[in-house]
Amino acid sequence: MKNNMDNINEEKNNTNFVKKILSNKFVKKFLTKEVILYAVFGVLTTLINIGSFYLMTTFLHVDENIANNIAIVLAVLFAYVTNKDLVFHSKAEGFGEKFIEFCRFILGRLVTMFIESIGGSLMFAYLPIPTIVSKCLITVVVIILNFFISKFFAFRTTDEK
């Protein structure tokens, strides 16, 4: 019986802790629907990136740097579609606006692709950790940078400019 009561009290404490965190002003300000959707699609993008890298290096024996760059391209294409329509709800109208938005997105991703590619190469060569761990570490940095680039550069609406 005591064990059951301990479990109930622990569950109640966990629920109160979660409520307390979610009611925090800082968390309310930054834990928006947009951030949550970005995180969900970011996880999927990361799975595509790391999963394709893993498959290419492990089963196809593709060079780590080539596999890394192919994985990045696959992830960027997936991210564009999901970010444009499902996360930032692009308001671009007409071919011209959509093309400019796509170019801004690609430009931002080229910057982070460069960071990821060079960072990956350096980490693969100089850090005494498994390549997949290096890949995961550099990917976390890139995800954070990509959110800010997408939000404030690629998918700005005309009103926000």
C-alpha positions in Angstrom: 0.0 0.0 0.0 2.8 2.4 0.9 4.4 1.7 -2.5 1.2 2.7 -4.3 1.0 6.0 -2.3 4.6 6.8 -3.0 3.9 6.3 -6.7 0.8 8.6 -6.6 2.7 11.3 -4.7 5.7 11.1 -7.1 3.3 11.4 -10.1 1.6 14.4 -8.4 5.0 16.1 -7.8 6.0 15.5 -11.4 2.7 17.0 -12.7 3.2 20.0 -10.5 6.8 20.4 -11.7 5.7 20.3 -15.4 2.9 22.8 -14.7 5.3 25.1 -12.9 7.7 25.0 -15.9 5.0 25.6 -18.4 3.6 28.6 -16.5 7.1 30.2 -16.5 7.0 33.5 -18.5 10.2 32.6 -20.3 9.0 29.2 -21.3 5.6 30.7 -22.4 7.4 33.2 -24.6 9.6 30.8 -26.3 7.7 27.5 -26.3 5.3 28.5 -29.1 3.4 26.4 -31.6 6.0 27.5 -34.2 8.9 26.3 -32.0 7.2 23.0 -31.2 6.5 22.3 -34.9 10.0 23.4 -35.9 11.3 20.9 -33.3 9.1 18.1 -34.5 10.1 18.6 -38.2 13.7 19.4 -37.0 13.8 15.9 -35.5 12.5 14.4 -38.7 15.0 16.4 -40.7 17.8 15.3 -38.4 16.7 11.7 -38.7 16.9 12.0 -42.5 20.3 13.7 -42.2 21.9 11.3 -39.8 20.0 8.2 -41.0 21.1 8.7 -44.6 24.6 9.5 -43.5 24.7 6.3 -41.4 23.2 4.2 -44.2 25.7 5.5 -46.7 28.8 5.2 -44.5 27.8 1.9 -42.9 26.2 -0.1 -45.7 27.3 1.6 -48.9 30.8 2.5 -47.6 30.6 6.0 -49.1 33.4 8.3 -47.9 32.4 10.2 -44.8 32.7 13.6 -46.3 30.7 12.8 -49.4 28.0 11.0 -47.4 27.8 14.0 -45.1 27.2 16.4 -48.0 24.6 14.1 -49.6 22.8 13.8 -46.2 22.8 17.5 -45.8 21.2 18.1 -49.2 18.5 15.5 -48.6 17.8 17.1 -45.2 17.7 20.6 -46.7 15.1 19.7 -49.3 12.9 18.0 -46.7 13.3 21.0 -44.4 12.3 23.5 -47.0 9.0 21.8 -47.8 8.1 21.3 -44.1 9.3 24.7 -42.9 7.6 26.6 -45.8 4.2 25.1 -45.4 3.9 23.6 -41.9 6.1 25.7 -39.6 6.4 29.3 -40.8 3.3 29.2 -43.1 4.8 31.1 -46.0 2.8 34.0 -47.3 4.8 34.3 -50.5 2.5 34.8 -53.5 3.4 34.5 -57.1 6.4 32.9 -58.7 8.7 35.8 -58.0 8.1 36.0 -54.2 8.2 32.2 -53.9 11.5 32.1 -55.9 13.1 34.8 -53.7 11.9 33.0 -50.6 13.4 29.7 -51.9 16.7 31.5 -52.7 16.8 33.0 -49.2 16.1 29.6 -47.7 18.8 28.0 -49.8 21.3 30.8 -49.1 20.7 30.3 -45.3 21.1 26.6 -45.6 24.2 27.0 -47.7 25.7 29.0 -44.9 24.9 26.3 -42.4 25.8 23.5 -44.8 29.2 25.1 -45.1 29.4 25.3 -41.3 28.3 21.6 -41.0 30.6 20.4 -43.8 33.7 22.1 -42.5 32.8 21.4 -38.9 32.1 17.8 -39.7 35.4 17.4 -41.6 37.4 18.9 -38.7 35.6 16.8 -36.1 36.0 13.6 -38.1 39.7 14.3 -38.5 40.6 15.7 -35.1 38.3 14.6 -32.4 38.8 11.1 -30.9 35.1 10.3 -30.9 33.0 8.2 -33.3 32.0 9.9 -36.5 28.3 9.5 -35.8 28.8 11.4 -32.5 30.6 14.2 -34.3 27.8 14.2 -36.8 25.2 14.5 -34.1 27.0 17.3 -32.3 27.4 19.5 -35.4 23.8 18.8 -36.3 22.6 20.3 -33.0 24.4 23.6 -33.7 23.1 23.7 -37.3 19.4 23.1 -36.2 19.6 26.1 -33.9 21.2 28.3 -36.5 18.6 27.2 -39.1 15.6 28.1 -36.9 16.8 31.7 -36.7 17.8 31.9 -40.3 14.4 30.6 -41.4 12.4 32.7 -39.0 14.1 36.0 -39.5 15.5 35.7 -43.1 13.9 33.1 -45.3 10.2 33.2 -44.3 9.7 36.8 -43.4 6.4 38.2 -44.5 6.2 41.5 -46.3 4.9 43.0 -43.0 7.9 41.8 -41.1 10.5 43.2 -43.6 
